[in-house]
Amino acid sequence: MDLSHAEVLFDASQISGQLEALARDIAAGGDEPGSLCLVGIRTGGAVLARRLQGLLAGLLGEAPDTGVMDITLYRDDWTMLHKRPKVGTTEITFEIDERRVVLVDDVLYTGRTVRAALDELMDFGRAQRIELAVLIDRGGRELPIQANHMAAEAAAGPEYVIEVLLEEEGHPRDEVVRLPR
């Protein structure tokens, strides 16, 4: 990825503060211990879910169960994206029945990724309720999906890409950037 034309929207300290605010917002749900669980959408959402797990452990006194989901084969456009999609693993090793599940993703755009995640999550059971937490909402929805918990908005037309760059994914520092397509 060529970052030479990237505009930094949020730096590491801002991202850290945004995640703390997301964790507080999620914790305000008033769940019984053990009823909250997080499922991060691979890849960026998985990293953010793990970070939120740690923050929520501090706020709630107990770390919520946290899993990771790869939605590649649940996408309605996967054949248009790649001839040979790279499919990662889904790791949800806990029951979701009758629990509050918070799906975690880095950027909410068209809503298609979230729709695919909801389809896959249904294969794991019947949650009491499902919420969506995102770091960035960039607008541009194609489906009627919105976040329950959102850290920031970053308007970007279709001519731009919003990327969340995280150290855990090999980047030198955490940043949210906007770049031309």
VOBA-1610 file (N, C-alpha, C; in pm, whole numbers, padded with zeros to 5 digits, always signed):
BEGIN
Met+00085-00117+00000Met+00000+00000+00000Met+00090+00124+00000Asp+00066+00211-00094Asp+00144+00335-00106Asp+00082+00442-00016Leu+00155+00479+00088Leu+00104+00579+00183Leu+00160+00718+00158Ser+00227+00739+00044Ser+00291+00868+00017Ser+00190+00983+00006His+00067+00953-00032His-00035+01057-00045His-00140+01050+00066Ala-00105+00980+00174Ala-00200+00961+00284Ala-00210+01085+00371Glu-00331+01116+00409Glu-00358+01224+00504Glu-00390+01158+00638Val-00314+01188+00741Val-00338+01130+00873Val-00459+01199+00936Leu-00560+01120+00967Leu-00681+01172+01030Leu-00674+01162+01182Phe-00618+01047+01231Phe-00605+01025+01373Phe-00472+00957+01401Asp-00403+01004+01505Asp-00275+00943+01542Asp-00297+00841+01654Ala-00189+00781+01701Ala-00196+00674+01800Ala-00266+00718+01929Ser-00234+00836+01978Ser-00296+00880+02104Ser-00446+00906+02085Gln-00485+00957+01970Gln-00627+00978+01944Gln-00701+00844+01933Ile-00639+00748+01866Ile-00701+00615+01853Ile-00717+00552+01991Ser-00616+00565+02075Ser-00623+00512+02210Ser-00740+00573+02286Gly-00755+00704+02278Gly-00867+00772+02344Gly-01001+00730+02286Gln-01006+00710+02156Gln-01131+00666+02092Gln-01170+00526+02139Leu-01071+00439+02152Leu-01100+00303+02200Leu-01147+00304+02345Glu-01088+00390+02427Glu-01133+00402+02566Glu-01278+00449+02571Ala-01313+00545+02486Ala-01452+00593+02481Ala-01546+00484+02433Leu-01504+00406+02333Leu-01586+00294+02286Leu-01608+00193+02399Ala-01503+00160+02471Ala-01514+00064+02581Ala-01612+00114+02688Arg-01603+00242+02723Arg-01696+00298+02822Arg-01841+00289+02772Asp-01860+00319+02644Asp-01994+00315+02585Asp-02049+00172+02586Ile-01967+00076+02551Ile-02009-00065+02552Ile-02037-00110+02695Ala-01951-00072+02788Ala-01968-00111+02929Ala-02095-00054+02988Ala-02142+00058+02937Ala-02263+00122+02989Ala-02388+00039+02962Gly-02375-00070+02886Gly-02488-00156+02855Gly-02545-00228+02975Gly-02472-00229+03087Gly-02522-00285+03211Gly-02546-00434+03210Asp-02464-00507+03140Asp-02481-00651+03129Asp-02449-00723+03259Glu-02511-00837+03277Glu-02473-00928+03384Glu-02335-00983+03350Pro-02253-01012+03451Pro-02120-01069+03421Pro-02133-01194+03334Gly-02052-01201+03232Gly-02052-01316+03142Gly-02149-01309+03026Ser-02238-01209+03025Ser-02336-01205+02915Ser-02284-01127+02793Leu-02184-01045+02812Leu-02127-00968+02701Leu-02017-01049+02633Cys-02015-01046+02501Cys-01903-01103+02426Cys-01874-01017+02304Leu-01751-01022+02260Leu-01706-00944+02145Leu-01667-01037+02031Val-01697-00996+01909Val-01653-01071+01792Val-01595-00969+01693Gly-01465-00979+01671Gly-01398-00889+01579Gly-01400-00943+01437Ile-01428-00854+01343Ile-01429-00892+01202Ile-01287-00879+01149Arg-01234-00990+01100Arg-01096-00997+01054Arg-01074-00898+00941Thr-00971-00818+00938Thr-00854-00824+01021Thr-00852-00712+01125Gly-00877-00590+01082Gly-00870-00477+01174Gly-00964-00486+01291Gly-01085-00535+01268Gly-01182-00548+01376Gly-01138-00649+01480Ala-01062-00750+01437Ala-01012-00851+01531Ala-00912-00790+01628Val-00822-00707+01576Val-00723-00640+01661Val-00794-00545+01758Leu-00889-00469+01708Leu-00961-00374+01793Leu-01043-00447+01900Ala-01102-00562+01865Ala-01179-00640+01964Ala-01088-00685+02078Arg-00966-00727+02045Arg-00873-00770+02151Arg-00836-00651+02241Arg-00815-00536+02181Arg-00784-00418+02262Arg-00903-00381+02350Leu-01023-00385+02293Leu-01143-00354+02371Leu-01163-00455+02484Gln-01129-00580+02459Gln-01140-00682+02563Gln-01060-00641+02686Gly-00938-00594+02665Gly-00855-00551+02777Gly-00911-00430+02848Leu-00959-00334+02772Leu-01018-00214+02832Leu-01145-00248+02910Leu-01227-00336+02854Leu-01351-00375+02922Leu-01323-00456+03048Ala-01217-00534+03047Ala-01179-00609+03168Ala-01153-00512+03282Gly-01087-00401+03252Gly-01061-00300+03354Gly-01188-00230+03401Leu-01281-00209+03311Leu-01405-00139+03347Leu-01506-00230+03416Leu-01513-00355+03374Leu-01616-00446+03424Leu-01565-00543+03530Gly-01432-00549+03545Gly-01374-00644+03640Gly-01365-00785+03586Glu-01401-00802+03461Glu-01399-00934+03398Glu-01385-00913+03247Ala-01295-00987+03186Ala-01276-00976+03041Ala-01387-01050+02968Pro-01453-00985+02874Pro-01557-01057+02798Pro-01494-01161+02705Asp-01569-01269+02678Asp-01525-01363+02576Asp-01507-01286+02446Thr-01401-01319+02373Thr-01371-01246+02250Thr-01330-01344+02142Gly-01393-01330+02027Gly-01363-01416+01914Gly-01333-01334+01790Val-01299-01407+01684Val-01263-01347+01557Val-01341-01416+01447Met-01385-01339+01350Met-01465-01393+01241Met-01407-01348+01108Asp-01395-01442+01014Asp-01358-01409+00877Asp-01483-01424+00791Ile-01526-01316+00729Ile-01654-01316+00658Ile-01639-01331+00508Thr-01520-01361+00460Thr-01492-01362+00316Thr-01597-01438+00236Leu-01626-01561+00273Leu-01719-01642+00194Leu-01865-01608+00219Tyr-01893-01519+00313Tyr-02029-01474+00338Tyr-02061-01344+00264Arg-01961-01285+00201Arg-01983-01159+00129Arg-02063-01186+00003Asp-02149-01091-00032Asp-02226-01107-00155Asp-02145-01068-00279Asp-02026-01014-00258Asp-01945-00968-00371Asp-01807-01034-00377Trp-01788-01146-00306Trp-01653-01204-00297Trp-01602-01248-00432Thr-01689-01291-00522Thr-01640-01333-00654Thr-01597-01214-00738Met-01648-01097-00708Met-01606-00977-00780Met-01477-00921-00724Leu-01448-00949-00598Leu-01329-00895-00534Leu-01203-00973-00569His-01215-01105-00573His-01098-01190-00595His-01139-01317-00668Lys-01052-01365-00757Lys-01078-01494-00819Lys-01049-01607-00721Arg-00948-01588-00638Arg-00912-01686-00534Arg-00904-01611-00401Pro-01016-01599-00331Pro-01013-01522-00207Pro-00925-01588-00102Lys-00858-01505-00024Lys-00778-01553+00088Lys-00871-01559+00209Val-00899-01680+00254Val-00994-01701+00361Val-00919-01728+00490Gly-00948-01650+00593Gly-00888-01671+00724Gly-00980-01757+00809Thr-00938-01782+00930Thr-01017-01867+01019Thr-01114-01785+01102Thr-01222-01848+01139Thr-01316-01792+01235Thr-01293-01866+01365Glu-01276-01789+01472Glu-01247-01848+01604Glu-01345-01793+01706Ile-01459-01859+01715Ile-01558-01827+01817Ile-01575-01955+01897Thr-01509-01960+02012Thr-01502-02083+02091Thr-01597-02080+02210Phe-01692-01991+02209Phe-01786-01975+02319Phe-01927-01969+02263Glu-02023-01994+02348Glu-02164-01987+02308Glu-02207-01842+02296Ile-02290-01812+02196Ile-02345-01677+02184Ile-02494-01673+02217Asp-02554-01791+02235Asp-02697-01797+02265Asp-02731-01712+02387Glu-02834-01628+02370Glu-02887-01544+02478Glu-02783-01448+02536Arg-02685-01409+02455Arg-02584-01314+02502Arg-02588-01187+02418Arg-02535-01081+02473Arg-02516-00957+02400Arg-02384-00969+02324Val-02393-00972+02192Val-02275-00984+02107Val-02247-00848+02046Val-02124-00801+02064Val-02083-00676+02000Val-01987-00712+01888Leu-02032-00690+01764Leu-01944-00705+01648Leu-01853-00584+01644Val-01724-00606+01618Val-01628-00497+01616Val-01562-00492+01478Asp-01562-00373+01418Asp-01493-00353+01290Asp-01420-00221+01294Asp-01322-00206+01205Asp-01244-00083+01205Asp-01315+00030+01131Val-01365+00005+01010Val-01428+00110+00929Val-01564+00061+00880Leu-01667+00140+00901Leu-01799+00112+00848Leu-01818+00197+00723Tyr-01846+00130+00612Tyr-01862+00201+00485Tyr-01997+00163+00424Thr-02001+00067+00335Thr-02124+00033+00263Thr-02224-00045+00349Gly-02173-00118+00447Gly-02257-00203+00531Gly-02253-00349+00487Arg-02189-00378+00375Arg-02186-00515+00322Arg-02104-00610+00410Thr-01995-00560+00467Thr-01915-00643+00557Thr-01998-00681+00680Val-02069-00586+00735Val-02151-00613+00854Val-02264-00709+00820Arg-02327-00694+00705Arg-02432-00787+00664Arg-02377-00929+00657Ala-02258-00944+00599Ala-02195-01076+00590Ala-02164-01131+00730Ala-02117-01044+00819Ala-02087-01086+00956Ala-02213-01133+01028Leu-02323-01063+01008Leu-02450-01105+01069Leu-02492-01242+01017Asp-02478-01264+00887Asp-02512-01394+00830Asp-02429-01505+00893Glu-02298-01482+00904Glu-02212-01585+00963Glu-02242-01605+01111Leu-02266-01497+01183Leu-02293-01507+01326Leu-02416-01593+01354Met-02515-01588+01266Met-02637-01668+01283Met-02605-01817+01281Asp-02496-01855+01216Asp-02455-01996+01215Asp-02404-02043+01352Phe-02376-01950+01442Phe-02321-01984+01573Phe-02428-01985+01683Gly-02548-01943+01651Gly-02653-01946+01752Gly-02741-01823+01746Arg-02822-01809+01850Arg-02918-01698+01854Arg-02882-01607+01972Ala-02820-01496+01937Ala-02782-01398+02039Ala-02906-01328+02094Gln-02894-01281+02219Gln-03002-01201+02276Gln-03016-01072+02196Arg-02902-01009+02167Arg-02900-00893+02078Arg-02759-00880+02022Ile-02753-00816+01906Ile-02626-00795+01838Ile-02611-00645+01817Glu-02494-00594+01856Glu-02464-00453+01837Glu-02339-00442+01752Leu-02317-00323+01698Leu-02201-00298+01613Leu-02119-00185+01673Ala-01989-00209+01691Ala-01896-00106+01737Ala-01791-00086+01628Val-01771+00039+01588Val-01672+00069+01485Val-01584+00185+01531Leu-01460+00181+01486Leu-01370+00292+01514Leu-01408+00413+01429Ile-01429+00390+01299Ile-01457+00499+01204Ile-01582+00469+01124Asp-01672+00565+01116Asp-01787+00559+01025Asp-01757+00660+00915Arg-01738+00611+00793Arg-01702+00699+00682Arg-01821+00737+00595Gly-01942+00690+00630Gly-02059+00720+00548Gly-02058+00635+00422Gly-02154+00659+00333Gly-02159+00590+00205Gly-02231+00457+00209Arg-02328+00442+00298Arg-02399+00317+00315Arg-02475+00276+00190Glu-02470+00147+00160Glu-02551+00084+00055Glu-02661-00002+00116Leu-02647-00034+00243Leu-02745-00113+00316Leu-02786-00037+00442Pro-02905-00063+00494Pro-02952+00013+00611Pro-02891-00040+00742Ile-02763-00013+00759Ile-02689-00060+00876Ile-02623+00060+00941Gln-02628+00066+01072Gln-02561+00174+01145Gln-02496+00119+01271Ala-02396+00188+01319Ala-02323+00145+01438Ala-02398+00186+01564Asn-02396+00098+01665Asn-02448+00132+01796Asn-02343+00209+01876His-02215+00179+01849His-02103+00241+01919His-02002+00284+01814Met-01976+00414+01807Met-01886+00466+01705Met-01790+00564+01770Ala-01662+00551+01736Ala-01562+00640+01794Ala-01553+00772+01718Ala-01553+00768+01586Ala-01537+00891+01508Ala-01597+00876+01370Glu-01629+00990+01311Glu-01674+00994+01172Glu-01562+01055+01089Ala-01547+01005+00968Ala-01447+01060+00876Ala-01506+01052+00736Ala-01568+01161+00695Ala-01632+01163+00564Ala-01529+01142+00455Ala-01565+01055+00362Ala-01476+01027+00249Ala-01561+00977+00135Gly-01558+01048+00025Gly-01633+01005-00092Gly-01573+00879-00151Pro-01637+00826-00255Pro-01591+00701-00315Pro-01451+00710-00377Glu-01402+00830-00395Glu-01267+00846-00452Glu-01156+00829-00348Tyr-01195+00806-00222Tyr-01098+00789-00114Tyr-01115+00655-00044Val-01009+00613+00021Val-01007+00494+00106Val-00969+00541+00246Ile-01036+00488+00346Ile-00996+00511+00485Ile-00930+00382+00533Glu-00808+00393+00581Glu-00735+00276+00631Glu-00702+00297+00779Val-00724+00194+00858Val-00683+00194+00998Val-00556+00109+01002Leu-00445+00174+01031Leu-00314+00108+01035Leu-00279+00080+01181Leu-00256-00047+01213Leu-00233-00086+01351Leu-00100-00159+01365Glu-00033-00133+01476Glu+00097-00197+01503Glu+00089-00349+01496Glu-00020-00406+01548Glu-00035-00552+01549Glu-00039-00611+01408Glu-00066-00527+01311Glu-00070-00571+01171Glu+00057-00536+01096Gly+00162-00497+01171Gly+00291-00472+01110Gly+00321-00328+01073His+00236-00235+01110His+00261-00094+01081His+00347-00033+01192Pro+00428+00067+01159Pro+00519+00123+01260Pro+00447+00194+01375Arg+00326+00241+01350Arg+00249+00311+01454Arg+00101+00304+01417Asp+00017+00324+01516Asp-00127+00329+01491Asp-00163+00461+01424Glu-00240+00455+01317Glu-00289+00574+01249Glu-00416+00540+01173Val-00500+00640+01157Val-00610+00631+01061Val-00577+00731+00953Val-00576+00683+00829Val-00539+00769+00716Val-00647+00765+00608Arg-00650+00874+00531Arg-00737+00882+00413Arg-00646+00894+00293Leu-00669+00811+00193Leu-00586+00818+00071Leu-00672+00811-00053Pro-00623+00869-00160Pro-00698+00858-00286Pro-00695+00714-00338Arg-00803+00672-00401Arg-00810+00537-00460Arg-00711+00522-00572
//
